[in-house]
């Protein structure tokens, strides 16, 4: 389901690094309200669910939140 390739999808050339923008991007993905936090909340809530439909939905949503992190 997941594929790891150690190469960038698009070439990146940073001419002028901007630490403030980098801080915003990092907090959007890894901060408390970011993609990784949301993914972990969904995937941990599935263990408390009792209905198989709810478990499947939480797994799907948690995986969907996690997948964009792999392709950044």
N, C-alpha and C positions, 0 to 999 in steps of 0.2 A: 504494500500500500504506500509506503514511503520510499523514496529513492534519494540516495545521497551521492552527489557528484561534486567534487571539489573544484568547481569552476563557476564563474559568474555567467548568468544568462545574457547580460549585456555588459560590454566593457565600461568601466567607470574610470573617469579621469577627473580628479578633484583639483581644480586650479587654485581656488581660494577657500581653505577650510574655515568653517564657521562653527565655533564651539556651542553657541547658543542654539542654533538650528539642530546640531547633533544631539544636544540635551533634550530638545522637544521630541525628536524622532525616537530616541531611546526610551523616554518615558511613555510614549504612545504604544510601544511594543512590550516593554518589560515592566512598566510602572504598575501601581495598584489597580488602575482602571484600564490597563492595556490588554493586548491580545493574549499574552501568556497567562495573565491573571484570570481572565475570563475563561480561557480553556481549562485551566486547572479547577476552577469552581464547577464548571459543568461536569467534568470528568469525575470529580470527587462526589458530587451530588448523586450520581447514578448508583452509587453503592447503597444509598439510603432509600432508593425508590423500590416499590414493591411490584408495580405492574411492568410487564415486559415491554409494552409500547413506550412507556415513559423512559425506561432504561435505554431502549434503542434510540429514542429521540435525543436524550442527553448525550449519549455517545456520539451520535452524528453531529450535533451542534458543537460539542467540545472538540471533536476532530477537525471540524471545519474552521474553528477559531485557531487551531494550532497549525494547520497546514500553511497558511500564508507566511508564518514565521520561517518556514523551511525554504521559501523561495525568495526571500529578500536579499 
